[in-house]
Amino acid sequence: MLAEMYFFVKNQLQFYDRTLLSILNNDFSTNFPQENKKDNFQTLYLLYETLKIREQEQTSKELIYRSLLNNIETAAIILEKENDDWNIFLMNDCFSDLFKVPKVSHWKYLKNYIPSLCAEIEKTDFSELKSAISIKIEEQDLQTFMLQTSRTQTYNKEYFIILLDSIQRVIEKKEKEAWINLMKIISHELMNSLTPIRALSQNLLHIVDQESLEEDDFDDIKSSISTIINRSDHLQVFVENYRKLAMLPTPTKEMTPINALFEDCLRIMSPILKAENIELINDIHSSRSIMIDKNQMEQVIINLITNSVYALKEKDEKKMYVSSYTENNRFFITISDNGKGIDPEIQDKVFLPFFTTRKDGAGIGLTLSKNIIEAHGGYLSYQTDEDKTSFVICLI
């Protein structure tokens, strides 16, 4: 009896030890026998299962986080501090591919591959910063990167996060996207004209190949030629608009009073505003002058007012606001309306050449306006919500 009691107690203690060691080592591969899921071991079994589920959830989250980091196009590396040294906690695929670096485990090994980057970070003593840096990768020329670092602490662990974006690659990506979007629009416009011209030309060829022509054939010929001329005219206007965008003249700047600029623009647009029954709230009372090309800036303001007129078409109460203000050495002109606003799905296309939601629009007004403002060293942006849409001209 004593021997049996000894081995029983010993087995109980061994089972407790094995289970607790499994929990301490995060090893949840043990399968409990059925008899250990009840009676004396029921609480221990519940603890083991609860921790096992939490460990599985944590592992799943880590896999998702790693997958996200590996799929972003920003080079990222996370360092973990151990005593006075830094270990590499995580390096994403973009960082490894960009700098041709294997996924090493320690900062001192990384310094062997990209000493210039590591030296830049060590200069700051691993402090937080955001700046542009130029570094050499292997034998390549100097490349410029936007470097952003941050430091964070969780419980007794300290982490240092490094993010790098290649400025050249960002610019190239944006240029490529712009070209793709532009080519889609140009292709669409060309096909809209060339397809009917080709079909009508084939129809004309078929008619003239007949042995004799009837009265209806002459009507078809006239109709076809008229349509071909209309589509050709449309193509000519399209190409002319493209030429306007591509060959924008350099601004001839001179000191121009703000009041005079808007007085001229509103005098031109006043008949249209009255005809459309639009209430204009003019909050421009600045007596200052700014260095601009008056003719080009008038073109921008008239374009923006015209867009507002179109946006107010379906509104019962039509209001347009013009205002100006100065802030941080920048001069702002705002043209707003309480119209239908800009739909979310087209907000990233409003400045694209030839993109328009108007049946009679050419789609170059906003693009041309943006180019003119940028030629003046400023920028054109917009803000939209349920009640108001505003286009903002910023001039340095």
QUIFENDA-V270497 format. One record per pair of residues at least 4 apart in sequence whose C-alpha atoms are under 6 Angstrom apart, sorted by sequence separation. I is the first residue (numbers start at 1). J is the second residue. D is the distance in whole Angstrom. If there is no record, write none. Layout:
i=I j=J d=D
i=I j=J d=D
This chain:
i=7 j=11 d=6
i=17 j=21 d=6
i=22 j=26 d=6
i=37 j=41 d=6
i=38 j=42 d=4
i=41 j=45 d=6
i=48 j=52 d=6
i=81 j=85 d=6
i=82 j=86 d=6
i=93 j=97 d=6
i=94 j=98 d=6
i=96 j=100 d=5
i=111 j=115 d=5
i=115 j=119 d=6
i=122 j=126 d=6
i=153 j=157 d=6
i=169 j=173 d=6
i=179 j=183 d=6
i=183 j=187 d=6
i=187 j=191 d=6
i=190 j=194 d=6
i=191 j=195 d=6
i=196 j=200 d=6
i=213 j=217 d=6
i=220 j=224 d=6
i=243 j=247 d=6
i=244 j=248 d=6
i=262 j=266 d=6
i=263 j=267 d=6
i=266 j=270 d=5
i=302 j=306 d=6
i=326 j=330 d=6
i=364 j=368 d=6
i=374 j=378 d=5
i=22 j=27 d=5
i=36 j=41 d=5
i=37 j=42 d=5
i=81 j=86 d=5
i=96 j=101 d=5
i=121 j=126 d=6
i=136 j=141 d=6
i=153 j=158 d=4
i=273 j=278 d=5
i=326 j=331 d=5
i=373 j=378 d=5
i=374 j=379 d=5
i=384 j=389 d=4
i=80 j=86 d=6
i=136 j=142 d=5
i=152 j=158 d=6
i=312 j=318 d=6
i=373 j=379 d=6
i=383 j=389 d=6
i=79 j=86 d=6
i=80 j=87 d=5
i=111 j=118 d=6
i=135 j=142 d=5
i=152 j=159 d=5
i=325 j=332 d=5
i=356 j=363 d=5
i=383 j=390 d=5
i=37 j=45 d=6
i=79 j=87 d=6
i=134 j=142 d=6
i=135 j=143 d=6
i=151 j=159 d=6
i=324 j=332 d=5
i=354 j=362 d=6
i=355 j=363 d=5
i=382 j=390 d=5
i=79 j=88 d=5
i=80 j=89 d=5
i=134 j=143 d=5
i=151 j=160 d=5
i=324 j=333 d=4
i=354 j=363 d=4
i=382 j=391 d=4
i=79 j=89 d=5
i=134 j=144 d=4
i=150 j=160 d=6
i=323 j=333 d=6
i=354 j=364 d=5
i=370 j=380 d=6
i=381 j=391 d=6
i=382 j=392 d=6
i=78 j=89 d=5
i=133 j=144 d=6
i=150 j=161 d=5
i=323 j=334 d=5
i=353 j=364 d=5
i=381 j=392 d=5
i=78 j=90 d=5
i=133 j=145 d=5
i=149 j=161 d=5
i=322 j=334 d=6
i=380 j=392 d=6
i=77 j=90 d=6
i=132 j=145 d=6
i=149 j=162 d=5
i=322 j=335 d=5
i=380 j=393 d=5
i=77 j=91 d=4
i=132 j=146 d=4
i=321 j=335 d=6
i=353 j=367 d=6
i=131 j=146 d=6
i=132 j=147 d=6
i=148 j=163 d=5
i=321 j=336 d=5
i=351 j=366 d=6
i=379 j=394 d=5
i=76 j=92 d=6
i=131 j=147 d=5
i=147 j=163 d=6
i=320 j=336 d=6
i=351 j=367 d=5
i=378 j=394 d=5
i=88 j=105 d=5
i=130 j=147 d=6
i=147 j=164 d=5
i=320 j=337 d=4
i=378 j=395 d=5
i=88 j=106 d=5
i=130 j=148 d=4
i=146 j=164 d=6
i=319 j=337 d=6
i=75 j=94 d=5
i=76 j=95 d=6
i=87 j=106 d=4
i=129 j=148 d=6
i=146 j=165 d=5
i=319 j=338 d=6
i=75 j=95 d=4
i=87 j=107 d=6
i=129 j=149 d=5
i=145 j=165 d=5
i=86 j=107 d=6
i=128 j=149 d=5
i=145 j=166 d=5
i=70 j=92 d=5
i=128 j=150 d=5
i=145 j=167 d=5
i=69 j=92 d=6
i=70 j=93 d=5
i=28 j=52 d=6
i=200 j=224 d=6
i=312 j=339 d=5
i=311 j=339 d=5
i=311 j=340 d=6
i=197 j=228 d=5
i=257 j=288 d=6
i=258 j=289 d=6
i=257 j=289 d=4
i=256 j=289 d=5
i=255 j=289 d=6
i=256 j=290 d=5
i=255 j=290 d=5
i=255 j=291 d=4
i=254 j=291 d=5
i=193 j=231 d=5
i=253 j=291 d=6
i=254 j=292 d=6
i=253 j=292 d=4
i=282 j=321 d=6
i=283 j=322 d=6
i=284 j=323 d=5
i=253 j=293 d=4
i=278 j=318 d=5
i=279 j=319 d=5
i=280 j=320 d=5
i=281 j=321 d=5
i=282 j=322 d=5
i=283 j=323 d=5
i=284 j=324 d=6
i=252 j=293 d=5
i=278 j=319 d=6
i=280 j=321 d=6
i=251 j=293 d=5
i=341 j=389 d=6
i=338 j=387 d=6
i=338 j=388 d=5
i=337 j=388 d=6
i=337 j=389 d=6
i=336 j=389 d=5
i=336 j=390 d=4
i=335 j=390 d=6
i=335 j=391 d=5
i=334 j=391 d=6
i=334 j=392 d=5
i=333 j=392 d=6
i=333 j=393 d=5
i=332 j=393 d=6
i=303 j=365 d=6
i=332 j=394 d=5
i=331 j=394 d=6
i=331 j=395 d=5
i=330 j=395 d=6
i=330 j=396 d=5
i=300 j=369 d=5
i=81 j=158 d=5
i=80 j=158 d=6
i=80 j=159 d=5
i=79 j=159 d=5
i=79 j=160 d=5
i=78 j=160 d=6
i=78 j=161 d=5
i=77 j=162 d=5
i=76 j=162 d=6
i=76 j=163 d=5
i=75 j=163 d=6
i=75 j=164 d=5
i=74 j=164 d=6
i=74 j=165 d=5
